[in-house]
Amino acid sequence: MNQKSIEKEKILEELSKFKNQDLNYSDGRILGSMCTCADPLAKEVFCDFLDSNLGDPGLFEGTQTLEEEVIKDIGRFLSLEKPYGNVLTGGTEANLMAIRAARNLARKEKNIGNIDFDEYIVPEVVVPKSAHFSLEKAADILNLKLVEADLDENYRVDVNSVKENINDNTVAIVGIAGTTELGIIDPIEDLSNLAIENNIYLHVDAAFGGFSIPFLKDLGYDLPSFDFSLDGVSSITVDPHKMGLAPIPSGCIIFREKKYLDIMAVEAPYLTSKEQSTIVGTRLGAPAAATWAIMQHMGRDGYAKNANECMVNTEFLADALIKEGFEIIIEPELNIVAFTHPEIPTDDLAKMLEEKAWMVSVSSYPKAIRIILMQHIKYTNLIDFLECLREIKSSLNIR
Ligand SMILES: *Cc1c(COP(=O)(O)O)cnc(C)c1O
């Protein structure tokens, strides 16, 4: 670090060099991200609330009310009148909180995972093979065993496989509404029934799908139920910083009952609140305020329009790729297209695209080029992208 202060102008100039090395969503070439440019209003509000600390809510009662309203509004579109939860840093933290709640409850109600018992029973969580890696982190942090259930031929979790993997030590099962790699919605209704039959906590990871499925359903899209309308669902993760158009970081955990927060609460001696259930202590209020603002600004109609536009582009891209001789892994359910070419190894194709400044990502199961049709990707970008694929094919002498 420098000894003496450097003047503002010089710092900003230096910073712009770094910023110029970053990519911009607005260029329309980031094809493999679940995030997108935040709305300008949300960014403005975010900066306004940079001093607010939800870790000490008695000092920031206004911001705390905004957080409560965000949770209430999200709960409403997830079919829950009286939701409990928090605005967090993202899906990772939300999933961690859900699994922690399930683990703590099992400690109390089932004597699983209690550290003061002579014999420590390792609690188990059954997740789909398609689960986000954040659940691996949660299992590691919470000292749980993660058990992977198989997928069916449509890449949805096989409910029989989940059932077979449930045992006396299972503290939670997880279903996904919009998988990270393919955007597939698991059969949550069947998982809900399974959870009720076995008296097990069901967490739904809708980090990606939570801000689109309800609104696409409004428009008549034929998508399955995944929310609190299913009695077995105890908690849902939703990421406003993905399809919710909120600035990073914003992810929400929504619980059906207050007891899930209470079971995690620890005393917070020197603060204005008596106890804390969140993992993070000093906690920025800006994400709650910015998420509140963008939700007000978009409204249900705005989110429906956004999700629909993304789906129109998704369907266009999927059809065009098939016409160009590519193979679609599965008919898209949400705004993700995963594809391969029978004659081009997927990693090679990804590399060639990157050399031409198209930032795609590669899915692991199955291996494929994965395009997430977020709102920053426009029809004209897709036309250019398809042209690039044609060039790559002809350079390889593929028709
Ligand atoms: C993105 C994602 C996560 C992780 O969310 P972060 O905001 O990156 O922490 C978890 N689950 C699913 C299904 C996701 O798509």
The ligand as a Tripos MOL2 file, in Angstrom:
@<TRIPOS>MOLECULE
LIG
   15    15     1     0     0
SMALL
NO_CHARGES

@<TRIPOS>ATOM
      1 C1        -27.3660  -20.1010   -9.1580 C.3       1 LIG1
      2 C2        -27.9000  -21.2200   -8.3790 C.ar      1 LIG1
      3 C3        -27.5470  -21.4060   -7.0380 C.ar      1 LIG1
      4 C4        -26.4910  -20.5730   -6.3610 C.3       1 LIG1
      5 O1        -26.8360  -19.2680   -6.2830 O.3       1 LIG1
      6 P1        -25.7320  -18.1180   -6.0510 P.3       1 LIG1
      7 O2        -26.5680  -16.9150   -6.1430 O.co2     1 LIG1
      8 O3        -24.7260  -18.2660   -7.1580 O.co2     1 LIG1
      9 O4        -25.1340  -18.3220   -4.7260 O.co2     1 LIG1
     10 C5        -28.1690  -22.4100   -6.3360 C.ar      1 LIG1
     11 N1        -29.0690  -23.2000   -6.9300 N.ar      1 LIG1
     12 C6        -29.4220  -23.0720   -8.2190 C.ar      1 LIG1
     13 C7        -30.4510  -23.9870   -8.8260 C.3       1 LIG1
     14 C8        -28.8470  -22.0840   -9.0070 C.ar      1 LIG1
     15 O5        -29.1480  -21.9730  -10.2920 O.3       1 LIG1
@<TRIPOS>BOND
     1     1     2 1
     2     2     3 ar
     3     2    14 ar
     4     3     4 1
     5     3    10 ar
     6     4     5 1
     7     5     6 1
     8     6     7 2
     9     6     8 1
    10     6     9 1
    11    10    11 ar
    12    11    12 ar
    13    12    13 1
    14    12    14 ar
    15    14    15 1
@<TRIPOS>SUBSTRUCTURE
     1 LIG1         1 GROUP 0 **** ****
